């Protein structure tokens, strides 16, 4: 009914979604066979991508009237009817059950994140998450506004644009990323994704006409590489008893990056002559992450999960 209620509801909604992705990502990796952990992350990302695609196609309905956007929120709310049935199908991770069998302490474990081994990993992943979201947040949050107000797209044109540039290319990108992450490793993909994605985003937000379509499509593959490679490493580089705490704190740091990116883009839009130039400037952040942080991350491909991050004995 009001902007305040939307903001308040979204505060809780985003919190629930972040918690879902943290727990779901851990469960997907822990349940995957050795040699297919990144592919499991890719499959989970693919499912999320279909949901994104459905909401993107629904944008075309907004041209029918000023209040039609409420249908999209109502449609998504119907998914709550599936929750009881889905909940009955959920099973606890076997790795977590094994911890309980061995009476290993579980729960929030802050101290382990300051140790020499896991503290270094956490600092690197948190830094990557922060710098990645400095660009990702304004790029995703302001994308539709940029296309509408700067490029003159209608709601239906935005829907077509997002479907064409992110739909099929996104599916192929995620599948390719899942395969390459297992064959070539996580670090090379993360480097290419962050550096290439940043450069393509600069081209997109400084371009016009056909450049929007080419750069928009080309930026999907780097985004897939980042999501699969970093998504796998976030889970793989910590032991079972520490994964929840570590991943939750990485998300907190990533949200700080999102706030930084949104404030930077919003503040600099007028001085730099437009929203596109301001968002393009934030693309420097993931490039810095690719150059200075990713090469220092441990490689997890071709190694057993218990070898990378062994649990307490």
C-alpha angles and dihedrals in degrees: 000000000000139000091247092056091048091051092046094048092047090053090062094037094055090048092053092046093050090050090049093052092047095051094037093051092050092048093049094052096042092050095046121099118248110278094029104066095107090044089055089054088050092053092050089048090049091055090050089049092058089055090050090049092053092053091047093054089049090062088079089069090067091077088068094071146326095265100043092095087077089070090066092055091045092051093051090049090060088069087076087076089068095053099087092051093045091048091057090057096052120106130190118256112266090223091056091047089052090055091054091048090054091045092239112166113256132186132070108351110182098162095065090060089065096054120110094251104042098025091064092049092048093050092052095047092044090051091050091048092049096049093042092055093047083076102024096058100053091036093056099033096046098034097097092042090050093050092047102041103029103029097031098235120162121224092261091048090052089051092052092044094051092045094050098042098037106023113069094013089053094053092048091044094053093047091048092046092051091053097043093047089060095043104035101025138249101272098057090049093047091050094049092044096051097041096039094041092052093051094047090050090053089052092048098050094043095043136077141197114008090001089071092058096045097043092042092053094043093052093060095074094054089048090053091048091052094046095051100038099043092035090058095044092050088065102030098054095062132059121249094260091053103037097090095049094044095047093046092053091046088055090050090053090046089055089054086054090051091052090048092050095047093048092046094050094043094047096045098042094092099039092048094047101252149005093268094060092047094052091044088057092056089058088080089074099070090042088058089049090053093050103040108023112029096060089058095055118103115250113242102181118111091016131106116251092237090051093053096045113007118197123233116282 
